[in-house]
Amino acid sequence: MLHFSSWKTVLIWLIVFVAALCAAPNLFTDASLPSWLPHKRVALGLDLQGGSHIVLKAERSDIVRERLESTVASVRGRLREAGIRYTGLAGTGQTIRVRITDPSEVDRAVTILTPVTAPAAGAPDPEVTLSKGNDGQLTLQITGKAIDRSLSATLTQSVEIVGRRAVEAGGIDPVIETRGADRLSVQVPGLADSQRFKDLLSQDGRLSFHLIDSSVSPQDAMRGTVPSRSRIVYSPDDPPDVYLVERAEVLSSADLGDFQVKPGNDEDSSILTFRFNPESARRFGELTRKNVGRSFAVLLDDQVIATSDIREPVTGDRGQIALNYSPEETEDLAAILRSGALPVTLTIVEERTIDPGLGAGSIRSGLVAGGVGAVLVIGLMVALYGVLGVIAGAALVVNIMMILAVLSLFGAPLTLPGVAGIVLTIGIAVDATVLIYERMREEVKGGMHLDQAIGVGYSRAFMTVVDANITTLIAAAILFYLGSDAIRGFAVTLAIGILTTAFTAFVFTRPLVVAWVRHRRLKHLPKSVHTDLFDGTNIRFMGIRRYSFTALAALSLVSMLAVTAIGMKLGIDFTGGSVIEVRSKQGPADLDDIRARLGELNIGDVQTRRLRDASNAIIRIEAQGGGENAEQSAITLVRSELADQYDFRRVETVGPAVSGELTKTATLGILASLAAILIYIWFRFEWQFAIGAIIATLHDVILTLGFFVVTGIEFNLTSVAALLVIVGYSLNDTVVVYDRMRENLRRYARMPLPILIDASINQTLSRTILTAATTLLALLALYLFGGEVIRSFALVMLFGVAVGTFSSIYIAAPVLILFRLRPKAFDDNEDGATDEKSGKATV
């Protein structure tokens, strides 16, 4: 009998036991778990637990402007202090020019300005370069690296401030990370009021006190008589009031603290109180003592929010500002000031907000879909393989448990697409097991003893499974590169599922199969294995290859024409704009009323769609075209218009900068995936196999894109994920058939290629049908029970799996004949052939 060492068995069960311990916290509450068990659970993505994911962009132009202004001020101050006369001091972009009046003073001016060009602390090169021109012209150029360093520093400084504002808005454990050169990624789990958080981010929060300049009226100042020490500012009112204030700050928010709110005289007013630090209290007391009778203005982000007369010196460590704000507005202002001023303006370029209730519903739908899919798949395996099917079912349960254990241990977030990845894994996980079982059955059918057939089945199926799953791993790696957190969650779950599937199929099931064979003393497979239904098939697939290939080529051409002429319905990931899911507070959602009310807001085309639950509706708003801030302005208008009758369950907004990047990244991702897979197939097989695999894959992609056109399903980042998984699955199926063809090429060196291909397809037909069936069953469960958000993904996958299975036979195989896989001398007779040993026709 086949020997399987005891220590290997113990090690395998130890791994399974540890995985069970790590996965257990996800099934029970903390109170019901022993203290010695691990308590880490799978971290839920924002789309499952609710919350906001916001991407903020730091405006590089603000950094450039501030750096330009500070450099110009430094040049002005140094030249004046040195008594060097100049003219024409001005800055544009990153360039400052100044003309020294006396040519003999040029060299001294260069010496005076040299400190301006000194490298910053720790910087390897100068921040500013200085060059001399004709007629006393000096040019200072702020380097791009200096701007980059300033931008990086301000982003790092902004992380903590944005985190404090998220907490002020009610967020719990926000996660803020820098992304790229100018972005911040902000995730705030469980955030109940995303609009308040966005409002807190909309203001930089720079509070400053300035004395009002009364030497010139604001009207005269606007006509051009602005004193050099003063500047014009406005109030946020409509129409705004005009003020002339001194440039020098009396106080800033850095001098104050402990911002609190007290009610005002009426509901539309309130009082902001604060505490001076000791130095600012002394300085402000001295200033007010010297300026009794004058007035000062309080500016927030360079807008006057309050003014006050100085009637007497201000002493003490506390102060207050009377505001014409509601208590709620003043509380938001206090929250902004408590968190600190942002060093740079941050613009929201992407938002994905999920209501916690919607996330809980997605979890329930995912559990139901997974449970139904597992029952269907295990039921089919038991019906076809009997006890072997029970072992396959046990492996599937262990597989899911190990996925949960790995996600728990490493803290990888489980997203809604990740749930879909687990359900998809349920369908494709049995592929490796079916390959092993069918290989065992073939060897037994060929006369080999069962215990020998077990070893041969596992060893010969191993490289086939590796080759087939590497292609899906490549697709998962490309998906992870695409960058969307939800799609990354899908890629991680899919990749983990592939690895755990390999363990359960080749390591976990083997000792169980051996133990069963030993216990029953079996020499042949029992009659409970019913996959012999496919034995003896002699379908001449290649006999109609010219017709099928022509028909599929024509269908692909029609699909390409449809994509080009009609076009797909692109989602906001690629076009920009907003998608909002609302739920009526009473009765069904009234789509006509929603369109009519939003049509009056001047926000462009508004599309509405009712979901299966009549109280829920989807609202899509076209890209606003007014820059990044315009998208958020449109969302604010929609909220104010519909908030009285509808709850906002999901808000997704993508600005023009992000949509352009996502389009480029998705295109490159698909091309990179195809290229990487081509290289791998080329490396593992002959070049004709690689060409055949890519042509079949392109066929699947083109037909799937045509499916998007015909059905009107929105094409977004989740659709890209579906495309890449279809690519991986199609190649998985193709590689299995190719692997059998390669094996038969070695065994039957002179068999005509069409007959050899037919034989290979017929020999792997049971595996092809069973894998397609289990995958389709899992996807059907996902489509029916997975919830509204993931339904389109499941439908596209259903179509893609069916097309991918078909193309492995009728596209990938005929290409091998077209490109002359073997020399023509071996293929003179395409319609009949003889095995060189037996002399009989072989299929």
Buried (B, 14 or more C-beta within 10 A) or exposed (E): EBEBEEEEBEEBEEBBEBBBBBBBBBEEEEEEBEEEEBEBBBBBBBBBBBBBBBBBBBBBEBBBEBBBEEBBEBBBEBBEEEEBEBEEBEBEEBEBBBBBEEEEBBEBBBEBBEEBBEEEEEEEEBBBEBEEEEEBBBEBBBBEEBBBBBBBBBBEBBBEBBBBBBBBBBBEEBBBEBBEEBBBBBBBBBBBEBBBBBBBBBBBBBBBBBBBBEEBEBEEBEEEEBEEEBBEBBBEEEEEEBBBBBEEBBBBBBBBEBBBBEEBEEEEBBBBBBBBBEEBBEBBBEBBEEBEEBBBBBBBBEBBBBBBEBEEBBEEBEBEBBBBBBBEBBBBBBBBBBBBBBBBBBBBBBBBBBBBEBBBBBBEBBEBBBBBBBBBBBEBBBEBBBBBBBBBBBBBEBBBBBBBBBBBBEEBBBBBBBBBBBBBBBBBBBBBBBBBBBBBBBBBEEEBBBBBBBBBBBEBBBEBBBBBBBBBBBBBBBBBBBBBBBBBBBBBBBBBBBBBBBBBBBBBBBBBBBEBBBEEEBEEBEEBBEBEEBEEEEEEBBEEBEEBBEEBEEBBEEBBEBBEEEEBBBBBBBBBBBBBBBBBEEEEBBBEEBEEBBEEBEBBEBBBEBBEEEBBBBBBBBBBEEEBBBBBEBBBBBBEBBEEBBBBBBBBBBBBBBBBBBBEBBEEBBEBBBEBBBEBBBEBBBEBBBBBBBBBBBBBBBBBBBBBBEEEBBBBBBBBBBBBBBBBBBBBBBBBBBBBBBBBBEEBEEBBBBBBBBBBBBBBBBBBBBBBBBBBBBBBBBBBBBBBBBBBBBBBBBBBBBBBBBBBBBBBBBBBBEBEBBEEEBBEEEEEBBBEEEEEEBB
